[in-house]
Amino acid sequence: MNEALTPEQSELVDKAASVARKCLEPRASGYDESASHPWESWHDLWEHGFLGAAVPQEYGGLGLDMLTYISVVEKLAAGCTNSTMTLHMHSVVQMFIDALMTEEQKAALYPDVIDEGRLFGSWGSEPDDRGGSVVRGTVLSRRDGEDAGYVVSGRKHFCTMAGAAFRYMVHCNVDGYDGPQGYQLVLIPKDTPGIQVTGGWNTLGMRATVSPGVSFEECLVSQDALLGRPGEALTVGVMEAFGLGYAAIYIGAAQRALDFTVDYLKTQRRGSETETLAYGSAVQNYVAEMTMALEGARQVLYQSAARWAGADPQGRAVLAARAKLPATQAALMVTSRCLETVGGRSAHRHFPLERLFRDVRTSTLMPPNVQRSIEIIGRTELGVADDVLDARYS
């Protein structure tokens, strides 16, 4: 438990752990096998208030500070990495709405989440660009004439919750702008004409995030669909929250793998031996290494989250990289080592280890990846980074 939290915040984190255990985990393997949207788990997250984690309290949400938010995400991820990843994507969209949209826009959008339990997706990745690039090939163009508004055209891939989210926050570039100055976020309703799913989703892990490719062909949107002005989305310090939440998901998933392994070692014996597997010196060493790797990564995550509110966008990019790097390394090591420790039977799908391993291996590829995180941290520590956001987006 995060000792920096108040009793009320800790109670909410305990609630997240309970929802993960009772609601999310029992369905996780089924969603993984079918690679289908976790509708029932989303409903449970809504009923318990977690779809509103990043919605301000004045609009009926929880309005969580970053330290409480990542603590909640960490606990939920132990139950289902896929449901939690989609929740995190949705929550960052709510953060963008809060930072960039008018009070009138917020009053129109937040009831979709709070009253109706609808999710919002975030689609930034494109097939012709590497992850983390600020250059977007999807173009937002002004439309003149009687039906004045804007049209969106382009292609995306890794479109999480495609066909299920109620609105899609699409990362575009405004026609006529170059580079970051034209970066524009647009909320597009899922039933907008011109949206077409262009690929399937049959992946190693994170299968229930259902993230195929999508194309946009002259999708008409109104002025109210735009989040802020061109370029503004990169200046408000919300984009960096993606990486911080990813770190919490990795740690939560890896902790669940370790908890399962420890319980297995405490209860299983070989043949007629009277002592459990926990008495073996090799597995004791493994458990010690895994425990300390996760504890170290968790402390960096909590420190980054605690400093979040006082940091500018460049500072947040560094905090996210500092959290994501050890979380990635620890989660990859722990989930792999858990498989080794339990042995061959860990490959059976009635155990959660193989699914957690696949989900961690897949989700840790999300930007900023290990090398990009190292670059951001190293440049900052050496004082040679004029703009660390360039290191993240280039």
SVG drawing of the C-alpha trace seen along z (x, -y; Angstrom):
<svg xmlns="http://www.w3.org/2000/svg" viewBox="-27 -29 53 69">
<polyline fill="none" stroke="black" stroke-width="0.4" points="0.0,0.0 1.1,-3.5 1.9,-5.1 1.6,-8.6 -2.2,-8.3 -4.8,-9.5 -7.2,-7.0 -9.9,-8.0 -7.5,-7.5 -6.3,-4.2 -9.9,-3.0 -10.4,-3.7 -7.3,-1.8 -8.5,1.2 -11.8,1.0 -9.9,1.2 -8.1,4.3 -11.4,5.9 -12.9,5.1 -9.8,6.6 -10.1,9.8 -13.8,10.3 -14.9,8.8 -12.0,8.5 -9.8,11.5 -12.5,14.2 -13.2,13.0 -9.7,12.1 -8.8,15.5 -12.0,15.7 -11.6,12.2 -8.0,13.1 -8.9,16.3 -11.7,14.7 -9.9,11.4 -13.1,9.7 -14.1,6.4 -14.4,6.8 -18.0,5.4 -18.9,6.9 -15.7,5.7 -16.2,2.2 -19.7,2.2 -18.3,3.2 -15.7,0.4 -18.4,-2.0 -20.7,-0.8 -17.8,-1.2 -17.0,-4.7 -13.7,-4.0 -14.7,-5.2 -14.8,-8.6 -11.4,-8.4 -10.1,-11.3 -13.4,-13.2 -13.4,-16.3 -15.6,-16.0 -17.8,-18.9 -18.9,-16.8 -19.6,-13.7 -16.3,-12.0 -13.6,-11.0 -11.2,-13.7 -8.2,-11.6 -4.8,-13.2 -2.0,-11.4 -0.7,-9.4 -4.1,-8.0 -4.9,-7.4 -1.8,-5.3 -2.3,-3.4 -5.8,-2.5 -4.6,-1.5 -1.9,0.7 -4.4,2.7 -6.9,3.0 -4.2,4.3 -3.6,7.3 -7.1,8.4 -7.0,7.8 -4.3,5.9 -6.6,5.5 -9.6,4.0 -7.2,1.7 -5.3,0.6 -8.5,-0.4 -9.6,-2.2 -6.3,-4.1 -6.6,-5.1 -10.1,-6.3 -9.0,-8.2 -6.2,-10.1 -8.9,-11.3 -10.8,-12.6 -7.7,-14.5 -7.4,-16.0 -11.0,-17.1 -10.5,-18.8 -7.3,-20.5 -8.4,-21.7 -12.1,-22.0 -14.6,-24.7 -17.0,-24.3 -19.8,-24.0 -18.0,-21.1 -17.3,-19.4 -20.9,-19.6 -21.9,-18.0 -19.3,-15.2 -18.8,-14.1 -22.4,-12.7 -21.6,-10.1 -19.1,-8.7 -20.7,-9.3 -24.4,-8.7 -24.1,-6.2 -20.9,-4.3 -19.4,-5.0 -15.7,-4.8 -13.6,-7.1 -10.6,-5.8 -7.4,-7.4 -6.0,-6.7 -2.5,-8.2 -0.4,-5.5 -0.1,-5.3 1.3,-2.5 3.9,-4.8 5.3,-6.3 7.2,-4.8 5.6,-5.0 5.9,-8.4 6.3,-10.5 4.6,-13.8 4.1,-13.9 0.6,-12.8 -0.4,-11.7 -4.1,-11.9 -5.2,-15.3 -7.9,-17.7 -9.1,-20.0 -11.6,-22.9 -14.7,-22.5 -16.3,-25.5 -19.8,-26.1 -23.3,-25.5 -22.2,-22.6 -19.1,-24.3 -17.0,-22.2 -14.0,-19.9 -13.2,-16.6 -10.7,-14.0 -8.9,-11.7 -6.1,-9.2 -5.1,-5.9 -4.4,-4.6 -3.4,-1.3 -3.5,0.0 -6.9,-1.6 -7.8,-0.4 -11.5,0.3 -12.3,0.0 -16.1,0.5 -16.7,0.3 -15.7,-3.1 -18.4,-5.7 -16.0,-8.5 -12.6,-8.3 -10.0,-10.9 -8.0,-11.0 -4.6,-12.6 -4.4,-14.7 -2.4,-17.4 -4.2,-20.5 -3.9,-21.0 -1.5,-23.8 0.6,-23.4 4.0,-21.7 5.2,-19.6 4.0,-20.1 2.4,-23.4 -0.4,-21.6 -1.0,-18.8 -4.7,-18.6 -6.9,-16.2 -10.5,-15.6 -13.3,-13.6 -15.2,-11.6 -18.4,-9.7 -18.1,-6.0 -21.1,-6.1 -19.6,-8.9 -19.7,-8.0 -16.3,-7.3 -14.8,-5.3 -13.8,-1.8 -11.9,1.0 -9.2,2.1 -7.4,4.9 -7.9,7.7 -6.5,8.2 -4.8,11.6 -1.8,10.8 0.6,12.3 -0.9,10.4 -3.3,7.6 -5.8,9.4 -8.9,7.9 -7.9,4.4 -9.1,5.1 -6.8,2.6 -7.1,3.1 -6.3,0.6 -8.9,-2.0 -9.2,-4.4 -11.0,-7.7 -12.4,-8.9 -13.7,-12.5 -15.2,-12.1 -17.2,-15.2 -16.9,-16.8 -18.0,-20.0 -16.0,-22.8 -17.1,-21.4 -15.3,-18.2 -11.9,-19.9 -9.9,-19.8 -8.2,-23.2 -6.1,-25.0 -3.6,-23.5 -0.4,-22.5 -2.0,-23.1 -2.4,-19.4 1.4,-19.1 1.8,-22.0 -0.6,-21.0 1.3,-18.0 -1.3,-15.4 0.3,-13.4 3.0,-12.3 0.3,-10.6 0.1,-7.7 3.6,-6.5 3.1,-6.9 -0.1,-4.8 1.6,-2.1 4.2,-1.8 1.5,-1.2 -0.1,1.5 3.2,3.3 3.8,3.4 0.3,4.5 0.4,7.3 3.9,8.5 2.9,8.3 -0.1,10.6 2.3,13.1 4.6,12.9 1.8,13.3 0.5,16.4 4.0,17.9 4.6,17.3 1.3,18.9 2.2,21.9 5.5,22.4 4.0,22.2 1.4,24.9 2.9,27.4 5.2,30.3 7.2,32.8 6.2,36.4 6.3,37.5 8.4,34.6 7.0,33.0 8.4,29.5 6.8,27.3 8.6,25.9 9.1,22.7 12.0,24.3 14.2,24.6 17.1,22.1 17.0,21.4 13.3,20.3 14.0,18.3 16.6,16.4 14.3,15.9 11.5,14.6 13.9,12.2 15.1,10.8 11.7,10.4 10.3,8.8 13.1,6.2 12.9,5.5 9.2,4.7 9.6,2.7 12.3,0.5 10.2,-0.1 7.1,-0.9 9.0,-3.4 10.1,-5.3 6.6,-5.2 5.1,-6.6 7.8,-9.3 7.1,-10.3 3.4,-10.5 3.8,-12.5 5.9,-15.1 3.5,-15.2 1.3,-18.1 4.3,-20.5 6.1,-19.5 5.8,-21.2 5.4,-19.1 9.2,-18.6 9.4,-17.6 6.5,-15.2 8.2,-13.6 11.2,-12.8 9.1,-11.6 7.2,-9.2 10.4,-7.9 11.9,-7.4 8.8,-5.4 8.3,-3.4 11.9,-2.2 12.3,-0.3 8.7,0.8 9.3,2.3 12.5,4.0 11.1,5.4 7.8,6.6 9.6,8.4 12.0,10.1 9.4,11.0 6.8,12.5 9.5,14.5 11.1,15.7 7.7,16.7 7.3,19.1 10.7,20.5 10.1,20.9 6.7,22.7 8.0,24.8 6.4,26.4 2.9,26.5 2.9,22.7 2.3,22.8 -1.2,24.3 -3.9,21.7 -5.7,22.5 -2.8,20.7 -2.7,16.9 1.1,16.8 1.3,17.3 -1.4,14.7 0.3,12.2 3.7,12.9 2.2,12.3 0.3,9.2 3.4,7.6 5.7,8.6 3.2,6.9 2.2,3.8 5.8,2.9 6.4,2.2 4.3,-1.0 6.1,-4.3 8.3,-5.5 10.1,-2.2 13.2,-1.2 15.7,-2.9 13.7,-6.1 13.2,-6.2 16.9,-5.7 17.7,-8.5 15.3,-10.9 16.8,-10.1 20.4,-10.2 20.1,-13.5 18.4,-15.1 21.0,-13.8 23.9,-15.0 22.3,-18.4 22.4,-18.1 18.7,-18.1 17.5,-21.5 14.0,-20.0 13.4,-16.5 10.1,-16.4 12.1,-16.3 13.7,-13.1 10.3,-11.6 8.6,-12.7 11.5,-12.5"/>
</svg>
